[in-house]
Amino acid sequence: MDSPIGELLLAGDNQGLSLIAFAEKNKTHNIESHWLQSDTHFTEAVKQLEQYFNGQRQSFSISTHMVGTKFQMKVIKELTQIPYGKTCSYAELAVRVGHPRAYRAVGSANGKNPLPIIYPCHRVIASNGSLGGYSGGLRIKTALLTLESRV
């Protein structure tokens, strides 16, 4: 999918979208040899992502299928509770998931989020206000935060 932040690779199965990978960071996700290319399988996901990039959508309602540890899934689910246009620190997120001292583990789970944008890990920043890290790179994180600041 072409987007204002660059090409995105969407992947998944019949249960839902499982992966959004950034083209310039594609080394973080392996393209499986058994995957098939389909321009129609993720039509709704593409539509909702386009609406997001056009400022017409603040949350997503598509089927997703992710795999991870119980802790990772808890962190990723909690990302949807960070309001559009707002940010939260890794430490705050650790408190929200019931592990106040586990901010580094929260950062790690956040970094392994296979569906950035849908589960808005870009909204998580360091306690000192710096951006921290991002799987797509800080240029993309900045672009997404800038997009959302136009509320």
N, C-alpha and C positions, 0 to 999 in steps of 0.2 A: 504494500500500500504506500503510495506517495503521501507525504504529509509535510506541513510547514517545518517540522524538525528533522526531516530526512525520511528516507525509505524505512518502512517498518515491515518486519516479517511477522505474519500472523500464522499460528499453527494450533492445531487441536485435533479433536476427534468428534465422533457423533454425540458425545456427552457435553461438548462445549469448547470454548476457546481455552487453550492451555498455555499459550506463549505469545508475547509481543516482544520481539527482539529488535534492537536498533541496528541498522546496517553498519554504522561506523564502529560498533562494538560487538559485531557478530561472533567474535571468538569466545564469548561467554556462553553461547548456546550452540550445541551441535545440531546440525540438520541431519535428521535420521534418514538412512537410505531407503526405508520403506514408506516415507512420506510421499504423498501424491499432491501435485499442484492442482488447485481448484480456485477459479476466479469467482465462484458462486457460493462456496460453503460458508463463508463468513460475511455474507452480504450485510446482515444486520449489524455486525460488529464494525464493519467499515463505515456504514451509515452513521452509527452513533459516534465513532471516533471523528468523522468529518464534522458532525454537529458540534462536538467538543472543541475542535480546532477553530471553528467558525464562531465560537462564543455562544452557541445556542443550546448547549447541554452542560450540566454541572455534575451529573451522576450517570451511571450506566445501568442498564437492565438487560443484560445478555447472559446466556448460559455460559458458565465457566467450569473447567475441570482441571483442578490443580492437585499436585501431590507434594507432600512435605510432612515434616514432623508436626505433632500436635501443637508445639510451641510456635513453629513457623506459621501455621494456619491461624492460630490465635492472633498473632501480630498482624498478619496480612488482613484478616477480617477487621481488625480494629482500625486499619487505615481508612476504611470507608466512613468512619465516624469523625474524621478530621474535615471540617467544613471547607467547601470550595472557597478558594481565595485566602485561606488561613494556613498557618503552619503550626507544628507541634515539635517539641524537642524529642530526641531519642530518650532522654530521662523521663519526660512526661509520658511517652508511649510505654515505657517500662512500667510505670505506675499503673497505667490504664489496663495493662494485661496482667497485673497482679504480681509483678516481679520487680519491685522498685530499684533493686541494685543491678539488675541485668540489662543495663542500657547498652553494653557492648554486644550482648547476645541479641538484643532487639535490633541493633544496627546490622548485625550479620543476617538475621532473618529478613530484614528490610531489603538488604542487598541481594538476597536470593529470590525476591519477588518475581515470579515469572510473568506477571501481568501488570507491568507498570502502566500508569495512566488510569487503567480500569480500577486497580487498587492503588491509590495515589501516594506511593512512597516518596514522590518528589516533594511532598508537603512536610517531610520530616527533616529537621535541621538540627544543628548542634546547639547546645544550651547557651553558648556565647553568641548566638545569632549568625554564625558562619554557616555556609551551606552544607558542610559535611561532605559526604560522597554521593554518588549516584551511578547506577549501573549503566546508564546511557551517556555518562559524562556530565560535567558541570555546565557545559554550554546548553545542553538539552534541559537540565534541571532548571537553569535560569530562565530559559524560554518558556517552560511550562508555568513557572511561578509568575512570570511577567504576564502571560496570557490570562491567568486566573486573577491577577490583581486589577484587571479592568472591570471589576464587578460594579 
